[in-house]
């Protein structure tokens, strides 16, 4: 089982059942003069990979963060309610920013979320590689973006959502305008009980 981080907006889309795919930048990106990542393959050890031409100075395999069948547990912004002394040793009570709850203390970073606090679990159903701007409107909707009456507004919302996940300093490499190569990871939501069955 592997962790995967989502921001609050994406967690709400997961909970609503609107988000069934996520895109993650291929790192490192191919050099601009070549800009080629070819297909999906299995290496000699059976690991899923793509062939990256002139990527970080050579031609080699780049590996996605997960493979079909992998179970992912979602890291999100969270907090843990303090447990009174007489109840120490009992189950902890967690709160999540995506629910609109107010924490007893400040929110904690998803990066520090322990696995036992996870409430959302995903099974990977497919992985492919493509350029970010090869997306269609249907792809945007599967990313959890709510469709508006105006086509351009829906796309603008997606552009902002994507760029918001990228550090400002990395926008020239991984932002929407840069059109980076990305891993496209499709998934289905499963219960906690199913994760123990699949392990």
Rosetta blueprint (number, residue, H / E / L):
1 X L
2 X E
3 X E
4 X E
5 X E
6 X L
7 X L
8 X H
9 X H
10 X H
11 X H
12 X H
13 X H
14 X H
15 X H
16 X H
17 X L
18 X L
19 X E
20 X L
21 X E
22 X E
23 X E
24 X E
25 X E
26 X L
27 X L
28 X L
29 X L
30 X E
31 X L
32 X L
33 X L
34 X L
35 X L
36 X E
37 X E
38 X E
39 X E
40 X E
41 X E
42 X E
43 X L
44 X L
45 X L
46 X L
47 X L
48 X E
49 X E
50 X E
51 X E
52 X E
53 X E
54 X L
55 X E
56 X L
57 X L
58 X L
59 X L
60 X E
61 X E
62 X E
63 X L
64 X L
65 X L
66 X L
67 X L
68 X L
69 X L
70 X L
71 X E
72 X E
73 X E
74 X E
75 X E
76 X L
77 X L
78 X E
79 X E
80 X E
81 X L
82 X L
83 X L
84 X L
85 X H
86 X H
87 X H
88 X L
89 X L
90 X L
91 X L
92 X L
93 X L
94 X E
95 X E
96 X E
97 X H
98 X H
99 X H
100 X L
101 X L
102 X L
103 X L
104 X L
105 X L
106 X L
107 X L
108 X E
109 X L
110 X H
111 X H
112 X H
113 X L
114 X L
115 X H
116 X H
117 X H
118 X L
119 X L
120 X L
121 X E
122 X E
123 X E
124 X E
125 X E
126 X E
127 X E
128 X E
129 X E
130 X E
131 X E
132 X H
133 X H
134 X H
135 X L
136 X L
137 X H
138 X H
139 X H
140 X H
141 X H
142 X H
143 X E
144 X L
145 X L
146 X L
147 X L
148 X L
149 X L
150 X L
151 X H
152 X H
153 X H
154 X H
155 X H
156 X H
157 X H
158 X H
159 X H
160 X H
161 X H
162 X H
163 X H
164 X H
165 X L
166 X L
167 X L
168 X H
169 X H
170 X H
171 X H
172 X H
173 X H
174 X H
175 X L
176 X H
177 X H
178 X H
179 X L
180 X L
181 X E
182 X E
183 X E
184 X E
185 X E
186 X E
187 X E
188 X E
189 X E
190 X E
191 X L
192 X H
193 X H
194 X H
195 X H
196 X H
197 X H
198 X H
199 X L
